[in-house]
């Protein structure tokens, strides 16, 4: 089983959840939330993935995930590669979370990841995803 997707969305880093507290009627109430820009980006990515996935990978199948993030290059950038923020760990977390329960039952099944961050040559950002069963040739 193999899945290849090209998602026409600018790669967005997953922001960390924020926690806040407030005193209401003499009692402290604490809650966590995801900042709105991250939440909107993840919902957009989720819709794009959901419409392209036909079936879910089976539970407990070891998976290999390859993701290339193509970012829009700012006119002011002189960098040959996108070496500034956001970093890959923040970019991939959002993709893994969005694919959870849609593409695979649990992202814990991913045993190998190949991640690349490049400048887009098309003038807009997008994400290429390849997911397949992991085959360990050393066994």
N, CA, C and O atoms as CSV, one atom per row, in Angstrom:
chain,resi,resn,atom,element,x,y,z
A,1,UNK,N,N,0.844,-1.180,0.000
A,1,UNK,CA,C,0.000,0.000,0.000
A,1,UNK,C,C,0.884,1.236,0.000
A,1,UNK,O,O,1.868,1.301,0.736
A,2,UNK,N,N,0.536,2.211,-0.820
A,2,UNK,CA,C,1.328,3.439,-0.931
A,2,UNK,C,C,0.408,4.615,-1.213
A,2,UNK,O,O,-0.612,4.479,-1.889
A,3,UNK,N,N,0.785,5.774,-0.682
A,3,UNK,CA,C,0.001,6.984,-0.863
A,3,UNK,C,C,0.936,8.119,-1.243
A,3,UNK,O,O,1.955,8.334,-0.588
A,4,UNK,N,N,0.588,8.857,-2.319
A,4,UNK,CA,C,1.345,10.041,-2.723
A,4,UNK,C,C,0.361,11.197,-2.854
A,4,UNK,O,O,-0.651,11.099,-3.547
A,5,UNK,N,N,0.685,12.299,-2.168
A,5,UNK,CA,C,-0.182,13.479,-2.181
A,5,UNK,C,C,0.636,14.730,-2.478
A,5,UNK,O,O,1.786,14.851,-2.056
A,6,UNK,N,N,0.038,15.640,-3.195
A,6,UNK,CA,C,0.592,16.974,-3.360
A,6,UNK,C,C,-0.488,17.934,-2.865
A,6,UNK,O,O,-1.571,18.017,-3.444
A,7,UNK,N,N,-0.185,18.646,-1.805
A,7,UNK,CA,C,-1.165,19.514,-1.155
A,7,UNK,C,C,-0.809,20.966,-1.474
A,7,UNK,O,O,0.263,21.433,-1.088
A,8,UNK,N,N,-1.683,21.682,-2.168
A,8,UNK,CA,C,-1.382,23.069,-2.546
A,8,UNK,C,C,-1.614,24.062,-1.396
A,8,UNK,O,O,-2.417,24.988,-1.511
A,9,UNK,N,N,-0.913,23.854,-0.315
A,9,UNK,CA,C,-1.017,24.713,0.868
A,9,UNK,C,C,0.382,25.173,1.261
A,9,UNK,O,O,1.326,24.384,1.237
A,10,UNK,N,N,0.515,26.433,1.620
A,10,UNK,CA,C,1.791,26.944,2.134
A,10,UNK,C,C,2.096,26.224,3.449
A,10,UNK,O,O,1.255,26.216,4.348
A,11,UNK,N,N,3.286,25.617,3.580
A,11,UNK,CA,C,3.619,24.940,4.836
A,11,UNK,C,C,3.553,25.887,6.027
A,11,UNK,O,O,4.098,26.990,5.985
A,12,UNK,N,N,2.883,25.449,7.086
A,12,UNK,CA,C,2.723,26.250,8.300
A,12,UNK,C,C,3.227,25.444,9.494
A,12,UNK,O,O,2.941,24.253,9.619
A,13,UNK,N,N,3.971,26.101,10.357
A,13,UNK,CA,C,4.436,25.450,11.580
A,13,UNK,C,C,3.276,25.318,12.550
A,13,UNK,O,O,2.420,26.197,12.641
A,14,UNK,N,N,3.260,24.231,13.259
A,14,UNK,CA,C,2.243,24.007,14.280
A,14,UNK,C,C,2.668,24.762,15.528
A,14,UNK,O,O,3.710,24.464,16.113
A,15,UNK,N,N,1.870,25.733,15.936
A,15,UNK,CA,C,2.180,26.494,17.146
A,15,UNK,C,C,1.915,25.644,18.383
A,15,UNK,O,O,1.035,24.784,18.390
A,16,UNK,N,N,2.680,25.901,19.405
A,16,UNK,CA,C,2.471,25.181,20.666
A,16,UNK,C,C,1.150,25.624,21.290
A,16,UNK,O,O,0.727,26.772,21.155
A,17,UNK,N,N,0.524,24.688,21.970
A,17,UNK,CA,C,-0.722,25.021,22.667
A,17,UNK,C,C,-0.439,26.058,23.751
A,17,UNK,O,O,0.585,25.998,24.432
A,18,UNK,N,N,-1.340,26.987,23.897
A,18,UNK,CA,C,-1.218,28.031,24.914
A,18,UNK,C,C,-2.112,27.670,26.093
A,18,UNK,O,O,-3.193,27.109,25.916
A,19,UNK,N,N,-1.653,27.995,27.293
A,19,UNK,CA,C,-2.434,27.742,28.499
A,19,UNK,C,C,-2.650,29.070,29.210
A,19,UNK,O,O,-1.738,29.888,29.327
A,20,UNK,N,N,-3.858,29.262,29.673
A,20,UNK,CA,C,-4.185,30.499,30.379
A,20,UNK,C,C,-5.038,30.186,31.597
A,20,UNK,O,O,-5.713,29.157,31.648
A,21,UNK,N,N,-5.004,31.069,32.565
A,21,UNK,CA,C,-5.801,30.921,33.786
A,21,UNK,C,C,-6.534,32.223,34.062
A,21,UNK,O,O,-6.074,33.310,33.714
A,22,UNK,N,N,-7.686,32.078,34.697
A,22,UNK,CA,C,-8.487,33.256,35.037
A,22,UNK,C,C,-9.285,32.949,36.294
A,22,UNK,O,O,-9.776,31.836,36.482
A,23,UNK,N,N,-9.405,33.945,37.142
A,23,UNK,CA,C,-10.195,33.790,38.352
A,23,UNK,C,C,-11.644,34.131,38.024
A,23,UNK,O,O,-11.956,35.260,37.644
A,24,UNK,N,N,-12.531,33.139,38.176
A,24,UNK,CA,C,-13.955,33.322,37.914
A,24,UNK,C,C,-14.722,32.957,39.176
A,24,UNK,O,O,-14.657,31.820,39.644
A,25,UNK,N,N,-15.453,33.930,39.728
A,25,UNK,CA,C,-16.234,33.726,40.952
A,25,UNK,C,C,-15.394,33.147,42.088
A,25,UNK,O,O,-15.853,32.274,42.825
A,26,UNK,N,N,-14.169,33.636,42.222
A,26,UNK,CA,C,-13.309,33.214,43.326
A,26,UNK,C,C,-12.590,31.895,43.091
A,26,UNK,O,O,-11.878,31.426,43.979
A,27,UNK,N,N,-12.751,31.290,41.938
A,27,UNK,CA,C,-12.072,30.025,41.629
A,27,UNK,C,C,-11.226,30.205,40.371
A,27,UNK,O,O,-11.625,30.876,39.419
A,28,UNK,N,N,-10.054,29.591,40.395
A,28,UNK,CA,C,-9.175,29.672,39.236
A,28,UNK,C,C,-9.574,28.622,38.213
A,28,UNK,O,O,-9.731,27.444,38.532
A,29,UNK,N,N,-9.733,29.069,36.996
A,29,UNK,CA,C,-10.048,28.164,35.888
A,29,UNK,C,C,-8.877,28.214,34.914
A,29,UNK,O,O,-8.427,29.299,34.543
A,30,UNK,N,N,-8.378,27.050,34.495
A,30,UNK,CA,C,-7.255,26.950,33.566
A,30,UNK,C,C,-7.699,26.178,32.338
A,30,UNK,O,O,-8.390,25.165,32.451
A,31,UNK,N,N,-7.304,26.653,31.166
A,31,UNK,CA,C,-7.619,25.934,29.937
A,31,UNK,C,C,-6.515,26.142,28.908
A,31,UNK,O,O,-5.746,27.102,28.971
A,32,UNK,N,N,-6.461,25.209,27.954
A,32,UNK,CA,C,-5.475,25.267,26.880
A,32,UNK,C,C,-6.198,25.446,25.553
A,32,UNK,O,O,-7.344,25.028,25.391
A,33,UNK,N,N,-5.512,26.074,24.611
A,33,UNK,CA,C,-6.091,26.276,23.294
A,33,UNK,C,C,-4.971,26.350,22.257
A,33,UNK,O,O,-3.825,26.656,22.585
A,34,UNK,N,N,-5.320,26.064,21.002
A,34,UNK,CA,C,-4.385,26.207,19.890
A,34,UNK,C,C,-4.599,27.587,19.283
A,34,UNK,O,O,-5.735,27.966,18.998
A,35,UNK,N,N,-3.519,28.346,19.079
A,35,UNK,CA,C,-3.674,29.678,18.486
A,35,UNK,C,C,-4.398,29.613,17.136
A,35,UNK,O,O,-4.199,28.669,16.371
A,36,UNK,N,N,-5.228,30.602,16.847
A,36,UNK,CA,C,-6.097,30.603,15.673
A,36,UNK,C,C,-5.378,30.409,14.339
A,36,UNK,O,O,-5.861,29.608,13.539
A,37,UNK,N,N,-4.255,31.082,14.033
A,37,UNK,CA,C,-3.623,30.857,12.731
A,37,UNK,C,C,-3.223,29.392,12.509
A,37,UNK,O,O,-3.392,28.863,11.411
A,38,UNK,N,N,-2.694,28.740,13.547
A,38,UNK,CA,C,-2.329,27.321,13.434
A,38,UNK,C,C,-3.569,26.460,13.246
A,38,UNK,O,O,-3.576,25.526,12.445
A,39,UNK,N,N,-4.596,26.780,13.980
A,39,UNK,CA,C,-5.832,26.010,13.904
A,39,UNK,C,C,-6.430,26.096,12.497
A,39,UNK,O,O,-6.858,25.082,11.946
A,40,UNK,N,N,-6.463,27.290,11.917
A,40,UNK,CA,C,-7.008,27.469,10.571
A,40,UNK,C,C,-6.157,26.756,9.526
A,40,UNK,O,O,-6.692,26.138,8.606
A,41,UNK,N,N,-4.837,26.837,9.663
A,41,UNK,CA,C,-3.937,26.165,8.718
A,41,UNK,C,C,-4.116,24.654,8.787
A,41,UNK,O,O,-4.127,23.983,7.755
A,42,UNK,N,N,-4.255,24.118,9.990
A,42,UNK,CA,C,-4.419,22.670,10.140
A,42,UNK,C,C,-5.775,22.211,9.593
A,42,UNK,O,O,-5.867,21.134,9.005
A,43,UNK,N,N,-6.815,23.007,9.777
A,43,UNK,CA,C,-8.133,22.654,9.224
A,43,UNK,C,C,-8.099,22.637,7.698
A,43,UNK,O,O,-8.695,21.760,7.071
A,44,UNK,N,N,-7.414,23.588,7.110
A,44,UNK,CA,C,-7.280,23.655,5.653
A,44,UNK,C,C,-6.511,22.448,5.132
A,44,UNK,O,O,-6.898,21.847,4.130
A,45,UNK,N,N,-5.423,22.091,5.809
A,45,UNK,CA,C,-4.625,20.923,5.435
A,45,UNK,C,C,-5.440,19.642,5.593
A,45,UNK,O,O,-5.367,18.744,4.755
A,46,UNK,N,N,-6.210,19.565,6.665
A,46,UNK,CA,C,-7.048,18.394,6.926
A,46,UNK,C,C,-8.061,18.198,5.799
A,46,UNK,O,O,-8.254,17.075,5.334
A,47,UNK,N,N,-8.703,19.265,5.357
A,47,UNK,CA,C,-9.674,19.176,4.256
A,47,UNK,C,C,-9.004,18.705,2.979
A,47,UNK,O,O,-9.545,17.859,2.266
A,48,UNK,N,N,-7.828,19.246,2.685
A,48,UNK,CA,C,-7.102,18.860,1.474
A,48,UNK,C,C,-6.727,17.383,1.490
A,48,UNK,O,O,-6.846,16.698,0.474
A,49,UNK,N,N,-6.276,16.893,2.638
A,49,UNK,CA,C,-5.891,15.481,2.755
A,49,UNK,C,C,-7.126,14.592,2.721
A,49,UNK,O,O,-7.141,13.571,2.033
A,50,UNK,N,N,-8.151,14.974,3.453
A,50,UNK,CA,C,-9.368,14.160,3.552
A,50,UNK,C,C,-9.998,13.900,2.184
A,50,UNK,O,O,-10.494,12.803,1.927
A,51,UNK,N,N,-9.981,14.899,1.310
A,51,UNK,CA,C,-10.604,14.744,-0.008
A,51,UNK,C,C,-9.791,13.854,-0.944
A,51,UNK,O,O,-10.323,13.365,-1.941
A,52,UNK,N,N,-8.504,13.635,-0.639
A,52,UNK,CA,C,-7.645,12.858,-1.533
A,52,UNK,C,C,-7.376,11.437,-1.063
A,52,UNK,O,O,-6.860,10.625,-1.831
A,53,UNK,N,N,-7.715,11.122,0.181
A,53,UNK,CA,C,-7.418,9.791,0.732
A,53,UNK,C,C,-8.614,8.870,0.547
A,53,UNK,O,O,-9.731,9.187,0.956
A,54,UNK,N,N,-8.361,7.722,-0.076
A,54,UNK,CA,C,-9.437,6.770,-0.350
A,54,UNK,C,C,-9.618,5.754,0.778
A,54,UNK,O,O,-10.744,5.409,1.137
A,55,UNK,N,N,-8.498,5.277,1.335
A,55,UNK,CA,C,-8.584,4.292,2.417
A,55,UNK,C,C,-7.462,4.506,3.422
A,55,UNK,O,O,-6.419,5.078,3.106
A,56,UNK,N,N,-7.702,4.033,4.636
A,56,UNK,CA,C,-6.755,4.183,5.727
A,56,UNK,C,C,-5.768,3.022,5.733
A,56,UNK,O,O,-6.133,1.892,5.407
A,57,UNK,N,N,-4.516,3.296,6.102
A,57,UNK,CA,C,-3.537,2.237,6.278
A,57,UNK,C,C,-3.970,1.379,7.466
A,57,UNK,O,O,-4.552,1.896,8.420
A,58,UNK,N,N,-3.690,0.074,7.418
A,58,UNK,CA,C,-4.088,-0.806,8.529
A,58,UNK,C,C,-3.354,-0.463,9.834
A,58,UNK,O,O,-2.241,0.063,9.818
A,59,UNK,N,N,-3.994,-0.769,10.939
A,59,UNK,CA,C,-3.380,-0.570,12.255
A,59,UNK,C,C,-2.151,-1.458,12.381
A,59,UNK,O,O,-2.119,-2.565,11.842
A,60,UNK,N,N,-1.161,-0.981,13.079
A,60,UNK,CA,C,0.074,-1.703,13.409
A,60,UNK,C,C,0.955,-2.013,12.203
A,60,UNK,O,O,1.879,-2.818,12.318
A,61,UNK,N,N,0.694,-1.396,11.051
A,61,UNK,CA,C,1.600,-1.544,9.917
A,61,UNK,C,C,2.712,-0.512,10.093
A,61,UNK,O,O,2.422,0.675,10.241
A,62,UNK,N,N,3.995,-0.939,10.080
A,62,UNK,CA,C,5.073,0.045,10.187
A,62,UNK,C,C,5.105,0.923,8.931
A,62,UNK,O,O,5.027,0.419,7.811
A,63,UNK,N,N,5.220,2.232,9.129
A,63,UNK,CA,C,5.110,3.166,8.012
A,63,UNK,C,C,6.370,4.008,7.830
A,63,UNK,O,O,7.066,4.343,8.789
A,64,UNK,N,N,6.639,4.338,6.567
A,64,UNK,CA,C,7.721,5.247,6.201
A,64,UNK,C,C,7.084,6.490,5.586
A,64,UNK,O,O,6.343,6.400,4.607
A,65,UNK,N,N,7.377,7.637,6.166
A,65,UNK,CA,C,6.785,8.901,5.733
A,65,UNK,C,C,7.867,9.816,5.159
A,65,UNK,O,O,8.865,10.102,5.819
A,66,UNK,N,N,7.658,10.268,3.925
A,66,UNK,CA,C,8.557,11.227,3.285
A,66,UNK,C,C,7.750,12.485,2.987
A,66,UNK,O,O,6.732,12.425,2.298
A,67,UNK,N,N,8.201,13.612,3.500
A,67,UNK,CA,C,7.490,14.873,3.295
A,67,UNK,C,C,8.485,15.935,2.829
A,67,UNK,O,O,9.541,16.129,3.432
A,68,UNK,N,N,8.122,16.614,1.745
A,68,UNK,CA,C,8.912,17.745,1.259
A,68,UNK,C,C,8.042,18.984,1.364
A,68,UNK,O,O,6.950,19.046,0.799
A,69,UNK,N,N,8.541,19.965,2.095
A,69,UNK,CA,C,7.844,21.233,2.283
A,69,UNK,C,C,8.439,22.247,1.312
A,69,UNK,O,O,9.607,22.615,1.440
A,70,UNK,N,N,7.658,22.694,0.356
A,70,UNK,CA,C,8.095,23.710,-0.591
A,70,UNK,C,C,7.554,25.051,-0.118
A,70,UNK,O,O,6.343,25.274,-0.118
A,71,UNK,N,N,8.448,25.937,0.283
A,71,UNK,CA,C,8.052,27.233,0.841
A,71,UNK,C,C,8.205,28.336,-0.193
A,71,UNK,O,O,9.098,28.285,-1.039
A,72,UNK,N,N,7.335,29.330,-0.123
A,72,UNK,CA,C,7.441,30.493,-0.987
A,72,UNK,C,C,8.646,31.308,-0.543
A,72,UNK,O,O,8.771,31.663,0.629
A,73,UNK,N,N,9.536,31.602,-1.494
A,73,UNK,CA,C,10.750,32.337,-1.150
A,73,UNK,C,C,10.465,33.836,-1.115
A,73,UNK,O,O,10.003,34.394,-2.110
A,74,UNK,N,N,10.734,34.501,0.017
A,74,UNK,CA,C,10.555,35.952,0.085
A,74,UNK,C,C,11.556,36.655,-0.839
A,74,UNK,O,O,12.682,36.187,-1.010
A,75,UNK,N,N,11.152,37.751,-1.418
A,75,UNK,CA,C,12.037,38.501,-2.312
A,75,UNK,C,C,13.311,38.945,-1.609
A,75,UNK,O,O,14.360,39.074,-2.242
A,76,UNK,N,N,13.224,39.179,-0.309
A,76,UNK,CA,C,14.373,39.674,0.453
A,76,UNK,C,C,15.382,38.577,0.813
A,76,UNK,O,O,16.481,38.888,1.272
A,77,UNK,N,N,15.032,37.304,0.614
A,77,UNK,CA,C,15.898,36.199,1.036
A,77,UNK,C,C,17.026,35.959,0.043
A,77,UNK,O,O,16.806,35.877,-1.165
A,78,UNK,N,N,18.235,35.849,0.575
A,78,UNK,CA,C,19.411,35.517,-0.231
A,78,UNK,C,C,19.847,34.070,0.021
A,78,UNK,O,O,20.836,33.608,-0.549
A,79,UNK,N,N,19.105,33.358,0.876
A,79,UNK,CA,C,19.459,31.985,1.240
A,79,UNK,C,C,19.189,31.026,0.078
A,79,UNK,O,O,18.160,31.124,-0.590
A,80,UNK,N,N,20.119,30.102,-0.155
A,80,UNK,CA,C,19.940,29.092,-1.203
A,80,UNK,C,C,18.887,28.062,-0.793
A,80,UNK,O,O,18.191,27.504,-1.642
A,81,UNK,N,N,18.777,27.815,0.504
A,81,UNK,CA,C,17.793,26.887,1.055
A,81,UNK,C,C,17.075,27.618,2.199
A,81,UNK,O,O,17.624,28.565,2.762
A,82,UNK,N,N,15.853,27.188,2.546
A,82,UNK,CA,C,15.123,27.849,3.647
A,82,UNK,C,C,15.664,27.424,5.017
A,82,UNK,O,O,15.094,26.558,5.681
A,83,UNK,N,N,16.760,28.043,5.421
A,83,UNK,CA,C,17.442,27.647,6.658
A,83,UNK,C,C,16.934,28.383,7.890
A,83,UNK,O,O,17.427,28.153,8.995
A,84,UNK,N,N,15.968,29.250,7.717
A,84,UNK,CA,C,15.409,29.988,8.853
A,84,UNK,C,C,14.091,29.342,9.285
A,84,UNK,O,O,13.643,28.363,8.688
A,85,UNK,N,N,13.481,29.900,10.326
A,85,UNK,CA,C,12.225,29.356,10.848
A,85,UNK,C,C,11.143,29.391,9.786
A,85,UNK,O,O,11.182,30.253,8.907
A,86,UNK,N,N,10.187,28.491,9.836
A,86,UNK,CA,C,9.975,27.464,10.863
A,86,UNK,C,C,10.870,26.246,10.638
A,86,UNK,O,O,11.263,25.940,9.512
A,87,UNK,N,N,11.179,25.567,11.732
A,87,UNK,CA,C,12.023,24.378,11.603
A,87,UNK,C,C,11.173,23.154,11.253
A,87,UNK,O,O,9.953,23.151,11.418
A,88,UNK,N,N,11.855,22.121,10.768
A,88,UNK,CA,C,11.161,20.923,10.289
A,88,UNK,C,C,10.320,20.234,11.353
A,88,UNK,O,O,9.243,19.719,11.055
A,89,UNK,N,N,10.802,20.221,12.591
A,89,UNK,CA,C,10.046,19.525,13.642
A,89,UNK,C,C,8.682,20.163,13.871
A,89,UNK,O,O,7.714,19.462,14.164
A,90,UNK,N,N,8.596,21.488,13.739
A,90,UNK,CA,C,7.306,22.162,13.897
A,90,UNK,C,C,6.421,21.993,12.666
A,90,UNK,O,O,5.197,21.946,12.787
A,91,UNK,N,N,7.027,21.903,11.484
A,91,UNK,CA,C,6.251,21.686,10.264
A,91,UNK,C,C,5.649,20.280,10.233
A,91,UNK,O,O,4.479,20.114,9.890
A,92,UNK,N,N,6.441,19.271,10.590
A,92,UNK,CA,C,5.968,17.884,10.469
A,92,UNK,C,C,4.927,17.541,11.528
A,92,UNK,O,O,4.047,16.717,11.279
A,93,UNK,N,N,5.011,18.148,12.685
A,93,UNK,CA,C,4.049,17.833,13.757
A,93,UNK,C,C,2.620,18.085,13.297
A,93,UNK,O,O,1.731,17.272,13.552
A,94,UNK,N,N,2.397,19.202,12.622
A,94,UNK,CA,C,1.061,19.499,12.121
A,94,UNK,C,C,0.590,18.491,11.089
A,94,UNK,O,O,-0.567,18.072,11.111
A,95,UNK,N,N,1.477,18.098,10.184
A,95,UNK,CA,C,1.115,17.115,9.147
A,95,UNK,C,C,0.771,15.774,9.781
A,95,UNK,O,O,-0.236,15.159,9.430
A,96,UNK,N,N,1.602,15.321,10.709
A,96,UNK,CA,C,1.334,14.038,11.387
A,96,UNK,C,C,0.000,14.069,12.119
A,96,UNK,O,O,-0.786,13.125,12.028
A,97,UNK,N,N,-0.252,15.137,12.834
A,97,UNK,CA,C,-1.499,15.241,13.600
A,97,UNK,C,C,-2.725,15.264,12.690
A,97,UNK,O,O,-3.737,14.631,12.990
A,98,UNK,N,N,-2.635,15.992,11.583
A,98,UNK,CA,C,-3.760,16.075,10.656
A,98,UNK,C,C,-4.042,14.721,9.998
A,98,UNK,O,O,-5.200,14.361,9.789
A,99,UNK,N,N,-2.993,13.978,9.675
A,99,UNK,CA,C,-3.170,12.680,9.007
A,99,UNK,C,C,-3.674,11.589,9.961
A,99,UNK,O,O,-4.197,10.562,9.528
A,100,UNK,N,N,-3.506,11.834,11.273
A,100,UNK,CA,C,-3.972,10.879,12.285
A,100,UNK,C,C,-5.473,10.620,12.125
A,100,UNK,O,O,-6.254,11.560,11.975
A,101,UNK,N,N,-5.863,9.381,12.157
A,101,UNK,CA,C,-7.255,8.930,12.052
A,101,UNK,C,C,-7.844,9.080,10.639
A,101,UNK,O,O,-8.938,8.578,10.381
A,102,UNK,N,N,-7.145,9.755,9.728
A,102,UNK,CA,C,-7.606,9.868,8.342
A,102,UNK,C,C,-6.803,8.924,7.452
A,102,UNK,O,O,-7.367,8.122,6.707
A,103,UNK,N,N,-5.475,9.032,7.541
A,103,UNK,CA,C,-4.593,8.233,6.694
A,103,UNK,C,C,-4.132,6.968,7.417
A,103,UNK,O,O,-3.994,5.911,6.802
A,104,UNK,N,N,-3.899,7.080,8.710
A,104,UNK,CA,C,-3.491,5.938,9.531
A,104,UNK,C,C,-4.165,6.067,10.892
A,104,UNK,O,O,-4.515,7.168,11.317
A,105,UNK,N,N,-4.347,4.923,11.580
A,105,UNK,CA,C,-5.024,4.975,12.888
A,105,UNK,C,C,-4.255,5.767,13.947
A,105,UNK,O,O,-4.865,6.432,14.784
A,106,UNK,N,N,-2.896,5.698,13.916
A,106,UNK,CA,C,-2.097,6.376,14.926
A,106,UNK,C,C,-0.727,6.692,14.348
A,106,UNK,O,O,-0.111,5.833,13.717
A,107,UNK,N,N,-0.236,7.920,14.555
A,107,UNK,CA,C,1.070,8.285,14.010
A,107,UNK,C,C,2.229,7.569,14.714
A,107,UNK,O,O,3.377,7.707,14.291
A,108,UNK,N,N,1.957,6.824,15.754
A,108,UNK,CA,C,2.992,6.006,16.401
A,108,UNK,C,C,3.496,4.912,15.462
A,108,UNK,O,O,4.574,4.362,15.686
A,109,UNK,N,N,2.735,4.586,14.413
A,109,UNK,CA,C,3.124,3.555,13.452
A,109,UNK,C,C,4.232,4.030,12.514
A,109,UNK,O,O,4.813,3.218,11.794
A,110,UNK,N,N,4.534,5.322,12.509
A,110,UNK,CA,C,5.611,5.836,11.651
A,110,UNK,C,C,6.945,5.467,12.286
A,110,UNK,O,O,7.267,5.918,13.385
A,111,UNK,N,N,7.716,4.644,11.584
A,111,UNK,CA,C,9.003,4.186,12.111
A,111,UNK,C,C,10.182,4.842,11.395
A,111,UNK,O,O,11.317,4.775,11.867
A,112,UNK,N,N,9.905,5.482,10.244
A,112,UNK,CA,C,10.964,6.184,9.506
A,112,UNK,C,C,10.377,7.429,8.862
A,112,UNK,O,O,9.306,7.390,8.256
A,113,UNK,N,N,11.114,8.555,9.008
A,113,UNK,CA,C,10.707,9.802,8.376
A,113,UNK,C,C,11.864,10.388,7.584
A,113,UNK,O,O,13.012,10.377,8.029
A,114,UNK,N,N,11.544,10.897,6.406
A,114,UNK,CA,C,12.496,11.662,5.606
A,114,UNK,C,C,11.842,13.017,5.385
A,114,UNK,O,O,10.778,13.102,4.773
A,115,UNK,N,N,12.473,14.076,5.880
A,115,UNK,CA,C,11.898,15.424,5.821
A,115,UNK,C,C,12.838,16.361,5.081
A,115,UNK,O,O,14.046,16.361,5.316
A,116,UNK,N,N,12.266,17.169,4.174
A,116,UNK,CA,C,13.057,18.121,3.400
A,116,UNK,C,C,12.302,19.439,3.349
A,116,UNK,O,O,11.075,19.465,3.245
A,117,UNK,N,N,13.055,20.539,3.424
A,117,UNK,CA,C,12.485,21.877,3.311
A,117,UNK,C,C,13.213,22.561,2.154
A,117,UNK,O,O,14.437,22.695,2.175
A,118,UNK,N,N,12.441,23.000,1.131
A,118,UNK,CA,C,13.030,23.623,-0.058
A,118,UNK,C,C,12.256,24.877,-0.427
A,118,UNK,O,O,11.140,25.099,0.041
A,119,UNK,N,N,12.874,25.698,-1.281
A,119,UNK,CA,C,12.153,26.822,-1.861
A,119,UNK,C,C,11.318,26.307,-3.019
A,119,UNK,O,O,11.761,25.437,-3.769
A,120,UNK,N,N,10.137,26.828,-3.167
A,120,UNK,CA,C,9.268,26.480,-4.282
A,120,UNK,C,C,9.731,27.209,-5.537
A,120,UNK,O,O,10.132,28.371,-5.481
A,121,UNK,N,N,9.672,26.512,-6.669
A,121,UNK,CA,C,10.015,27.144,-7.951
A,121,UNK,C,C,8.756,27.573,-8.706
A,121,UNK,O,O,8.838,28.142,-9.794
A,122,UNK,N,N,7.589,27.293,-8.117
A,122,UNK,CA,C,6.323,27.612,-8.784
A,122,UNK,C,C,5.736,28.958,-8.354
A,122,UNK,O,O,4.740,29.410,-8.919
A,123,UNK,N,N,6.343,29.590,-7.367
A,123,UNK,CA,C,5.834,30.870,-6.895
A,123,UNK,C,C,4.852,30.765,-5.743
A,123,UNK,O,O,4.422,31.782,-5.200
A,124,UNK,N,N,4.490,29.539,-5.363
A,124,UNK,CA,C,3.601,29.345,-4.207
A,124,UNK,C,C,4.034,28.091,-3.460
A,124,UNK,O,O,4.639,27.187,-4.038
A,125,UNK,N,N,3.720,28.047,-2.172
A,125,UNK,CA,C,4.113,26.911,-1.356
A,125,UNK,C,C,3.190,25.724,-1.531
A,125,UNK,O,O,2.016,25.876,-1.870
A,126,UNK,N,N,3.732,24.544,-1.297
A,126,UNK,CA,C,2.945,23.317,-1.315
A,126,UNK,C,C,3.697,22.238,-0.546
A,126,UNK,O,O,4.856,22.409,-0.168
A,127,UNK,N,N,3.010,21.130,-0.325
A,127,UNK,CA,C,3.571,20.030,0.456
A,127,UNK,C,C,3.410,18.741,-0.340
A,127,UNK,O,O,2.320,18.441,-0.828
A,128,UNK,N,N,4.492,17.978,-0.472
A,128,UNK,CA,C,4.423,16.659,-1.099
A,128,UNK,C,C,4.605,15.612,-0.015
A,128,UNK,O,O,5.537,15.672,0.787
A,129,UNK,N,N,3.691,14.649,-0.013
A,129,UNK,CA,C,3.688,13.602,1.012
A,129,UNK,C,C,3.717,12.250,0.330
A,129,UNK,O,O,2.964,12.001,-0.611
A,130,UNK,N,N,4.587,11.380,0.806
A,130,UNK,CA,C,4.608,9.987,0.354
A,130,UNK,C,C,4.603,9.112,1.606
A,130,UNK,O,O,5.425,9.291,2.504
A,131,UNK,N,N,3.682,8.180,1.653
A,131,UNK,CA,C,3.561,7.276,2.792
A,131,UNK,C,C,3.471,5.858,2.264
A,131,UNK,O,O,2.680,5.576,1.364
A,132,UNK,N,N,4.269,4.974,2.812
A,132,UNK,CA,C,4.248,3.572,2.382
A,132,UNK,C,C,4.634,2.667,3.539
A,132,UNK,O,O,5.145,3.111,4.568
A,133,UNK,N,N,4.375,1.398,3.335
A,133,UNK,CA,C,4.764,0.418,4.349
A,133,UNK,C,C,6.283,0.371,4.428
A,133,UNK,O,O,6.964,0.335,3.403
A,134,UNK,N,N,6.808,0.370,5.640
A,134,UNK,CA,C,8.252,0.317,5.843
A,134,UNK,C,C,8.736,-1.115,5.693
A,134,UNK,O,O,8.208,-2.034,6.319
A,135,UNK,N,N,9.732,-1.287,4.868
A,135,UNK,CA,C,10.346,-2.605,4.674
A,135,UNK,C,C,11.785,-2.507,5.154
A,135,UNK,O,O,12.593,-1.779,4.578
A,136,UNK,N,N,12.097,-3.239,6.203
A,136,UNK,CA,C,13.467,-3.244,6.734
A,136,UNK,C,C,14.256,-4.335,6.047
A,136,UNK,O,O,14.031,-5.520,6.296
A,137,UNK,N,N,15.183,-3.946,5.182
A,137,UNK,CA,C,15.973,-4.915,4.420
A,137,UNK,C,C,17.050,-5.588,5.249
A,137,UNK,O,O,17.638,-6.575,4.806
A,138,UNK,N,N,17.324,-5.073,6.453
A,138,UNK,CA,C,18.381,-5.652,7.273
A,138,UNK,C,C,17.935,-6.882,8.054
A,138,UNK,O,O,18.757,-7.561,8.670
A,139,UNK,N,N,16.645,-7.168,8.030
A,139,UNK,CA,C,16.138,-8.319,8.803
A,139,UNK,C,C,16.237,-9.577,7.968
A,139,UNK,O,O,15.864,-10.655,8.429
